[in-house]
Amino acid sequence: MTLSVEDLSFAYGPRKALDGLTFALAPGSFTALLGPNGAGKSTLFSLLTRLFVAPQGRIAIAGHDLTRAPLKALATLGCVFQQPTLDLDLTTRCNLLYYAALHGLTGPAARAHADEALATLSLADRADIPARSLSGGQRRRVELARALIHRPAVLLLDEPTVGLDAASRRAITDHAHTLARQGTTVLWATHLTDEVTPTDRCLILHRGRLLADAPAATLAEGSTLTDRFLTLTGDPA
């Protein structure tokens, strides 16, 4: 498995954000992590990226234990966080080159990776303008290009379409599925059921617990995914 989470728990004081979470993702798979706001999705991503350290449980990324070999594990990981993180005063390309340097990519190799990522996300014509001049959808695509610059085995996307229009949401969702078909393991966290396709594996998280793990079409059988989500969580989709 490319990403493995075993018996993962985390609490903020007396409140448990994750409670014994266990799942594993196969190489080249697309998995939707579906949960209402406050379900524990962002906490999970903070643990996967080692912003937080889990007091209980095990995380392995591309075969590397995150606790025992954090540098090797994180080197195989790309992430787009829910909150925007671009430096708006840098150009699009410079945002990517700075991130590339953090992964040990410099000089011509870094520029080649950056140009490839920008071309893949249809941003080549925006490479040399400040990030603040980009639209919301374009900024999100830059963050995705940045996360892919070191060609990670696993890509984490935490509510990547928040605040975007319908066309931008669709473009980013479609591209994430394309990446999975090309071999990248994608974990897509969202609270929006319309971002989940029938063939997606769907993990439903609520109050830190995994309530369901099945293809979206199976969960929606006899009803809709939205109705099933509401039944399980009691929260609006």
C-alpha positions, -999 to 999 in steps of 0.1 A, spaced: 0 0 0 12 35 -8 -4 51 23 -12 32 54 -29 45 86 -32 22 116 -51 29 148 -45 66 146 -58 88 174 -53 125 183 -70 148 208 -72 186 215 -73 185 253 -104 164 262 -118 165 227 -109 135 205 -103 146 169 -94 112 156 -103 79 173 -86 47 162 -86 56 125 -74 28 102 -73 26 64 -49 19 35 -46 32 0 -33 13 -30 -9 28 -56 -27 48 -83 -60 50 -64 -84 79 -59 -101 80 -25 -126 106 -13 -124 114 24 -159 127 30 -169 143 63 -187 174 76 -167 203 89 -150 193 122 -150 156 113 -112 153 117 -101 156 80 -77 185 85 -63 169 117 -56 138 97 -37 158 71 -17 176 98 -6 142 111 1 129 76 24 159 69 39 158 104 27 192 114 13 173 143 28 141 159 4 113 166 6 100 202 -10 68 191 -10 48 159 12 43 128 15 61 95 35 47 66 40 65 33 54 47 2 67 21 26 84 45 50 73 48 86 66 84 93 79 83 128 111 63 121 120 78 87 102 111 85 124 126 58 121 96 35 83 95 40 77 132 35 99 132 3 72 110 -13 43 132 -3 27 162 -20 0 183 -3 -25 211 -10 -38 225 22 -73 240 27 -58 274 35 -40 292 6 -2 292 11 13 309 -20 36 338 -16 16 364 -35 46 387 -41 65 359 -59 59 349 -95 41 317 -102 74 300 -113 93 313 -82 66 298 -59 74 265 -75 111 269 -75 112 278 -38 92 246 -30 115 226 -53 145 237 -33 130 224 -1 129 190 -18 166 193 -30 158 203 -65 178 233 -78 192 247 -110 181 234 -144 164 203 -130 142 224 -107 133 248 -136 125 218 -158 102 203 -132 85 236 -126 79 242 -163 65 207 -167 41 211 -138 30 245 -150 24 231 -185 4 202 -171 -19 225 -152 -22 249 -182 -3 277 -164 27 282 -187 14 316 -198 12 327 -162 47 316 -151 62 350 -148 35 371 -132 30 377 -95 7 351 -78 -15 379 -66 -25 386 -102 -40 351 -106 -77 342 -102 -87 320 -73 -89 289 -96 -55 297 -111 -39 300 -76 -53 266 -66 -38 251 -98 -5 267 -89 -7 251 -55 -14 218 -71 15 222 -96 37 230 -66 27 199 -48 35 178 -78 69 194 -86 89 166 -69 66 139 -85 52 125 -52 38 90 -49 10 103 -27 -10 135 -31 -31 149 -3 -58 175 -12 -76 191 17 -108 208 6 -90 220 -26 -120 236 -42 -133 258 -14 -143 292 -27 -139 283 -64 -165 285 -91 -181 255 -107 -158 253 -137 -126 256 -115 -140 229 -92 -146 206 -120 -112 212 -136 -93 205 -104 -114 174 -96 -109 160 -131 -72 166 -130 -69 148 -97 -86 117 -112 -62 119 -142 -32 119 -118 -46 88 -101 -50 70 -135 -13 79 -141 -2 62 -109 -4 89 -82 -22 79 -50 -47 106 -43 -66 113 -11 -92 140 -16 -108 155 15 -141 172 11 -175 179 27 -192 182 -7 -208 150 -19 -211 163 -55 -173 161 -58 -174 124 -54 -180 102 -85 -198 69 -84 -165 49 -89 -146 67 -62 -137 48 -31 -153 68 -3 -143 70 33 -169 87 55 -154 103 86 -174 118 114 -162 129 149 -129 112 143 -143 78 135 -145 60 101 -182 52 96 -180 38 61 -155 26 35 -169 15 1 -173 27 -35 -196 57 -36 -220 39 -59 -223 11 -32 -230 36 -5 -256 54 -26 -274 22 -36 -311 26 -32 -308 62 -24 -281 89 -31 -247 95 -16 -259 127 -1 -288 110 17 -265 82 29 -240 108 41 -268 126 60 -280 94 76 -245 85 88 -234 119 101 -266 138 108 -249 168 93 -258 188 61 -237 179 31 
